Amino acid sequence: MPSVKKVQVTFDCADPERVARFWCEVLGYVPPPPPEGFATWDDHARTLPPEERGAWFACSDPTGVGPRLFFQRVPEGKVVKNRVHLDVRAGTGLVGAERLAVLEAECARLVALGAVRVRLLEADEVNESCIVMQDVEGNEFCLD
């Protein structure tokens, strides 16, 4: 039996397009083109019943390597810590002060996009430093 090679990461959220566009900026991802026959997603949305407008949005890695991200509107808000989260790998291969400098610079960029810095987890005997953050709807992720 062949193994699955592609995955999609799905986010439950209140405003799918807002969250998707945040992650596009974070990861350098792009939204898909609008459906055939429509110049923009807004043009397409105007053809949908009101309750379906803005119900989902997606983005993908333009290189085709990373997973597709899918954002779907749900009625309930986030209550507790995520059970799954993304690690944004900005400091891969770096250690010590050099790693912290890269993480802090990327953290500043992400805060300007609407992310929230939660805390710095400093290096120990097992792990390198990382910064715990939240996206524009409070979903946790690690800047690693």
PANUKOL-920547 format. One record per residue (C-alpha): residue in one letter; x, y, z. Coordinates in steps of 0.1 Angstrom, whole numbers, plus 5000, padded with zeros to 4 digits. Example, Ala and Ser with C-alpha at 12.3 -4.5 7.8 and 13.67 -1.06 7.14 Angstrom:
[r 'A', [5123, 4955, 5078]]
[r 'S', [5137, 4989, 5071]]
END
This chain:
[r 'M', [5000, 5000, 5000]]
[r 'P', [5015, 5034, 4990]]
[r 'S', [5021, 5060, 5018]]
[r 'V', [5005, 5094, 5018]]
[r 'K', [5031, 5121, 5008]]
[r 'K', [5009, 5153, 5009]]
[r 'V', [4990, 5167, 5038]]
[r 'Q', [4968, 5197, 5044]]
[r 'V', [4968, 5216, 5077]]
[r 'T', [4933, 5228, 5086]]
[r 'F', [4926, 5257, 5109]]
[r 'D', [4892, 5264, 5126]]
[r 'C', [4888, 5301, 5128]]
[r 'A', [4863, 5330, 5128]]
[r 'D', [4877, 5349, 5098]]
[r 'P', [4893, 5324, 5073]]
[r 'E', [4906, 5350, 5048]]
[r 'R', [4922, 5372, 5075]]
[r 'V', [4940, 5342, 5091]]
[r 'A', [4950, 5328, 5057]]
[r 'R', [4964, 5361, 5045]]
[r 'F', [4984, 5364, 5078]]
[r 'W', [4999, 5329, 5072]]
[r 'C', [5006, 5338, 5035]]
[r 'E', [5028, 5366, 5047]]
[r 'V', [5045, 5346, 5074]]
[r 'L', [5054, 5317, 5052]]
[r 'G', [5056, 5333, 5017]]
[r 'Y', [5025, 5312, 5006]]
[r 'V', [5000, 5323, 4981]]
[r 'P', [4962, 5321, 4979]]
[r 'P', [4948, 5301, 4950]]
[r 'P', [4935, 5319, 4919]]
[r 'P', [4898, 5326, 4919]]
[r 'P', [4876, 5300, 4903]]
[r 'E', [4874, 5300, 4865]]
[r 'G', [4851, 5328, 4852]]
[r 'F', [4858, 5352, 4881]]
[r 'A', [4884, 5380, 4882]]
[r 'T', [4886, 5380, 4920]]
[r 'W', [4875, 5360, 4950]]
[r 'D', [4852, 5389, 4959]]
[r 'D', [4835, 5385, 4925]]
[r 'H', [4830, 5348, 4933]]
[r 'A', [4817, 5355, 4968]]
[r 'R', [4790, 5377, 4955]]
[r 'T', [4775, 5347, 4938]]
[r 'L', [4772, 5327, 4970]]
[r 'P', [4744, 5327, 4996]]
[r 'P', [4753, 5351, 5024]]
[r 'E', [4760, 5323, 5049]]
[r 'E', [4786, 5307, 5026]]
[r 'R', [4805, 5339, 5019]]
[r 'G', [4839, 5339, 5037]]
[r 'A', [4833, 5303, 5050]]
[r 'W', [4868, 5292, 5039]]
[r 'F', [4901, 5303, 5024]]
[r 'A', [4933, 5284, 5015]]
[r 'C', [4969, 5291, 5007]]
[r 'S', [4998, 5270, 4994]]
[r 'D', [5035, 5270, 4990]]
[r 'P', [5043, 5284, 4956]]
[r 'T', [5071, 5259, 4952]]
[r 'G', [5047, 5230, 4959]]
[r 'V', [5069, 5216, 4987]]
[r 'G', [5051, 5227, 5018]]
[r 'P', [5016, 5216, 5029]]
[r 'R', [4985, 5234, 5018]]
[r 'L', [4968, 5254, 5046]]
[r 'F', [4930, 5254, 5048]]
[r 'F', [4911, 5278, 5070]]
[r 'Q', [4874, 5271, 5078]]
[r 'R', [4849, 5293, 5097]]
[r 'V', [4835, 5277, 5128]]
[r 'P', [4809, 5292, 5152]]
[r 'E', [4828, 5286, 5184]]
[r 'G', [4859, 5306, 5195]]
[r 'K', [4892, 5292, 5206]]
[r 'V', [4891, 5282, 5243]]
[r 'V', [4922, 5263, 5252]]
[r 'K', [4957, 5257, 5239]]
[r 'N', [4960, 5241, 5204]]
[r 'R', [4966, 5204, 5203]]
[r 'V', [4985, 5208, 5171]]
[r 'H', [5006, 5239, 5161]]
[r 'L', [5030, 5250, 5134]]
[r 'D', [5067, 5255, 5140]]
[r 'V', [5080, 5284, 5118]]
[r 'R', [5116, 5273, 5113]]
[r 'A', [5135, 5306, 5111]]
[r 'G', [5166, 5296, 5131]]
[r 'T', [5173, 5261, 5117]]
[r 'G', [5210, 5252, 5122]]
[r 'L', [5218, 5282, 5143]]
[r 'V', [5227, 5282, 5180]]
[r 'G', [5232, 5306, 5209]]
[r 'A', [5233, 5344, 5203]]
[r 'E', [5232, 5340, 5165]]
[r 'R', [5200, 5320, 5167]]
[r 'L', [5184, 5344, 5192]]
[r 'A', [5192, 5374, 5169]]
[r 'V', [5175, 5357, 5139]]
[r 'L', [5145, 5347, 5160]]
[r 'E', [5141, 5382, 5175]]
[r 'A', [5143, 5398, 5140]]
[r 'E', [5116, 5374, 5126]]
[r 'C', [5095, 5379, 5157]]
[r 'A', [5095, 5416, 5151]]
[r 'R', [5084, 5410, 5115]]
[r 'L', [5056, 5387, 5126]]
[r 'V', [5044, 5411, 5153]]
[r 'A', [5041, 5438, 5126]]
[r 'L', [5018, 5414, 5107]]
[r 'G', [4995, 5410, 5137]]
[r 'A', [5011, 5381, 5157]]
[r 'V', [5016, 5383, 5194]]
[r 'R', [5047, 5373, 5212]]
[r 'V', [5039, 5351, 5242]]
[r 'R', [5073, 5341, 5256]]
[r 'L', [5108, 5331, 5250]]
[r 'L', [5118, 5295, 5258]]
[r 'E', [5155, 5297, 5264]]
[r 'A', [5179, 5269, 5253]]
[r 'D', [5185, 5240, 5278]]
[r 'E', [5204, 5208, 5276]]
[r 'V', [5180, 5193, 5251]]
[r 'N', [5164, 5221, 5230]]
[r 'E', [5176, 5253, 5214]]
[r 'S', [5157, 5286, 5221]]
[r 'C', [5124, 5293, 5205]]
[r 'I', [5097, 5320, 5208]]
[r 'V', [5061, 5310, 5215]]
[r 'M', [5037, 5332, 5195]]
[r 'Q', [5000, 5336, 5186]]
[r 'D', [4986, 5343, 5152]]
[r 'V', [4959, 5370, 5145]]
[r 'E', [4932, 5348, 5161]]
[r 'G', [4952, 5335, 5191]]
[r 'N', [4964, 5302, 5177]]
[r 'E', [4997, 5293, 5192]]
[r 'F', [5028, 5286, 5170]]
[r 'C', [5065, 5284, 5177]]
[r 'L', [5091, 5305, 5161]]
[r 'D', [5119, 5280, 5161]]
END
